Amino acid sequence: MSLVSRQYHLERRPHGIPELDCFGLVERTLDAPGHGELLVRNEWLSVDPYMRGRMVDQKSYIPPFELNQPMDGAAVGVILESGDERFAPGDRISHFAGWRDLAVINADTANRIDTAAPPQAYLGPLGFPGLAAYAGLLRLGSPKPGETVFVSAAAGAVGSVVAQIAKIKGCRVIGSSGSDEKLAWLRDEIGVDAVINYRKVPDLTAALREAAPNGIDVYFDNVGGGHLEAAIEVANEFARFTLCGMIEQYNIEPSGPRNIMAVIGKSIRLEGMIVTNFLDMWEDFQRDVTGWIDGGKLKWQETVVDGLENMPAAFIDLFAGKNSGKMLVKLSD
């Protein structure tokens, strides 16, 4: 019996915020899995801001999406057929053949999920967003107890984990978001010390200075633009900045912070990060985050969109801030 995969292709490269007609849902017949391959039915698809950069035809840390070819991304699914003795039908795995319902993948790219956590957690706090938070804060930010940590997009999939790890490590945490509802969750549910609604304050730098009267020591950047400028202005000497994402500039012509010279005078360390450069921390990350989840020290939110056909809309909604926590697409059986 032949199997047909419904999969998204990028049909044209977007300019500015992507539009629905950039994406095409097509059907392709799959070959049976060969030796070392797995046939997977996806259950959960990850929706991530970095995917916008892959829609531009330029060299980067990850290849751009090809036009009229299957798109990909993190996913969780169940094995239907196995051509590898390490896996059996019925095993649940995480892998990278997202943006589709069925896929044949190389077994070497699959990771079995066999813990008590919900499977979609492996696309959020126990997946690459969680690793980005863990590695970006602990290795690059190097927070010390009593220091002040500022997190932009603090209610997002990465930022919310950063904020909670910083609290676990004994830091004072300031978080920004564009929604009062999200800020209430940060403050009331995970204990962020001060919050800023960047959409409502007339002067972000002034608001950050008021929230951090003694300056900031660590900045975890998910936004770029005005947030980065404000963080540089309020930073203490020898502050450490982790540059994880700059969603404010993904759909416009990017520009650097106007006060970049202050980085020299304050001896600020700015370091960009790509999460796959920190796979050496994977075991420590899994151990620690699993323990914090089990101990009730780490929480997360999900925004779940049902149906493969709604994947492009869910992706576009990221840039309007319509997600709380991790944006996911759930596929029916």
Buried (B, 14 or more C-beta within 10 A) or exposed (E): EEBEBBBBBBEBEBEEEBEEEBBBBEEEEBEEBEEBBBBBBBBBBBBBBBBBBBBEEEEEEEEBBEEEEBBBBBBBBBBBBBBBEEBEEEBBBBBBBBBBBBBBBBBEEBEEBEBEBBBBBBBBBBBBBBBBBBBBBBBBBBBEEEBBBBBBBBBBBBBBBBBBBBBEBEBBBBBBBBBEEBBEBBBEEBEBBBBBBBEEBEEBBEBBBEBBEEBBBBBBBBBBBBBBBBBBBBBBEEBBBBBBBBBBBBBEEEEEBEBEEBBEEBEBBBEBBEBEEBEEBEEEBBEBBBEBBEEEBBBBBBBEBEEBEEBBBBBBBBBEBBBBBBBBBBBEE
